[in-house]
Amino acid sequence: MAANTKKAKTGKIRNKLLLCIVPSVAITVTVLIAVTTILSRNAMIKSAKAELNSSITNQSDNIESWLDENLQFFATAKKTIEAANPNDQELQAMLDGWYGFNSNSTNGLYIASASGKTYEASESDLNLSDPTSSTWYKEGLTRVNMAYGSAYKNAEGVNVISASGILDDGGDEISVISADVTLDKISIIVNSGVKMKNASSFLVDKTDNTILAHRDFSLVSSTLSTSSSDKLLAGVAEQLSKGDYSEATIGNYMVDFKEIPGTTWILVSYIETDVILADVNHIVNLSIAIGILSIIIITAIILLTINKAMKPLSGISKDIVAMSGGDFTIEVEAKSNDEIGLMGDQVNEFVTSMRKMLHSISDESDKLKAQSENSDTVSKNMYSASESQSEAMKQLNETVDQLAAAVNDIASSATTLATVVADTRDNSHKAESSMNETVEISKKGRSDMEQLSSAMSGMSDSNARLMESISRVDTASNEITNIVGLIGEIAEETNLLSLNASIEAARAGEAGKGFAVVATQIAKLAQTSAESATNIGTLINEVHNLIQEVVGQANESAASIEQNSSLIETAVDTFDKIYDNIQESNDLIREMITGVEKVDDVATNVAAISEEQAASADEILATSQNMVEQANNITRSSQDVAANAHELAGTSDTLTSYVQQFKI
């Protein structure tokens, strides 16, 4: 192989496999961790929601149970009073007897009438001034059965809630019975009764968003606001304002709401999301650590497996590299029965086949070299013979070429003669045709001149008749002139008569006015007739003058017609002489055409014979040229054979040099 061949950059299959497998394993582990994290987070959130809901439900049930227990005691006392219908002393005794019986109501039961009269236990510390304007009294007037109202601070500043209702004691006034319950027990339930770990609760009155119970005592009795700096409290206020008591996520808190039946209270329970997801985050961190450790272990296992699998392939790779360098003396050892072992067996068979093939190529190269030497000798002999033959054919070709040139000259001259004669014959026919046309034209010209002479005679007669007509018109115009003069005289006499009639009418006075009008009209008519006669006379004079001019022009036309008639007769005689001369020329042209046709036949025969001789000479020349070309082809072929023999020898040497590069 060539020493300067650039070695290609190679990489190890092990590294390529690791680059493919390790990222795939890493991606798979990452996806598994992500899916596990998402599923764990969702499951944890779902479990936390259920636990928070269970916790707030338990708290709500405890608060409701505690409130119902107290309310039942108060309702029983109310029914007892209503059933006994006691007087003031008996009522006071009942209130004193129940005092201290319910530990949640430290001041016991108390009653107020519409007139402001109050009843309470003797040991009670209540301040019942102006009871009718108090919250508990107003709320009690709205219901028959005792029920809880809104929470408020009593006179001692303690947060309480009153259970009040109308007392039907048989009296004339409406009375309200009530009992106060402190919110301390409710605060204990709200703050300490949370079942869910790390969760917290607080109690809100939805009527005015007042916090009734909270583990932060500073917030108790404060009002929730959406503008609060505490995002949790602001979010709860917004939910309450919308009346939405469903589960919600506010800031970083999971929040649940629960209405307390029989009250206007809302129990709010919440827990931080980070607290819920603390276990999930721990699991995620643990999963990431396990995933990284798994990737390292899997990578090590894959690396050991690949090294073990690729170990037999390294020996085969070395043998293939040696084989690519031309060494076919190698023996490939196949130590496994898998695909790599099969590849080693096939490479071994390929080396054996190549070794045999190289031996065969070397033998064939020697034979090829011997054949090329024989071909070179034969081609030299062929070249010498073809050179001699080519020289002889060239001389023959020159002789035939000269013969063909002479024959072609004769044929060309004969053809030219035939062409000239043919053209002359055609021109003669054209001259004959032109002469015939000239004869016809001269005949027609003579006929036209005769017709023109007749026409001139007719014009002379017509002119004479025109002169007679003009004379008659002149005579008639003179007669019209006389008549017009007579009309003018009549018009003058009529004018005189109308003048006399006007004079007579003037003499007749009124009786002659109508006759005067007629005389006036007759005078106007006579004047008009005289003017018309004058105009007619003028026109007739103009017509007479025109007639005299026409007579003069007619006389001139008559003289011209006589002169033209004599010239036309002379032209007719001239046309007769021209016609006779043309007829004689036509006869001479016909005789000349007959002679030209005979010459044309002879020239045509000579041209045909010359063309046949030229064609034969061309065929001989073409055959001679083909023979020369074939001789040249033989010469070139012998040269090609010699060149191929040299090339074959070079190929044999090249094959030998290639085979020598291999070790066999």
Secondary structure, DSSP 8 states (H G I E B T S, - for coil): --TT--------HHHHHHHHHHHHHHHHHHHHHHHHHHHHHHHHHHHHHHHHHHHHHHHHHHHHHHHHHHHHHHHHHHHHHHHH---HHHHHHHHHHHTTTSTT-TT-EEEEETTS-EEE-TT-----SSGGGSHHHHHHTT-SS-EEEEEEE-TTS-EEEEEEEEE--S-SS-EEEEEEEESHHHHHHHHH---STT-EEEEEETTTTEEEEESSGGGTT-B--TT-SSHHHHHHHHHHHHT--S-EEETTEEEEEEE-TTSSEEEEEEEEHHHHTHHHHHHHHHHHHHHHHHHHHHHHHHHHHHHHHHHHHHHHHHHHHHHHTTB---------SSHHHHHHHHHHHHHHHHHHHHHHHHHHHHHHHHHHHHHHHHHHHHHHHHHHHHHHHHHHHHHHHHHHHHHHHHHHHHHHHHHHHHHHHHHHHHHHHHHHHHHHHHHHHHHHHHHHHHHHHHHHHHHHHHHHHHHHHHHHHHHHHHHHHHHHHHHHHHHHHHHHHHHHHHHHGGGGHHHHHHHHHHHHHHHHHHHHHHHHHHHHHHHHHHHHHHHHHHHHHHHHHHHHHHHHHHHHHHHHHHHHHHHHHHHHHHHHHHHHHHHHHHHHHHHHHHHHHHHHHHHHHHHHHHHHHHHHHHHHHHHHHHHHHHHHHHHHHHHHHHHHHSB-
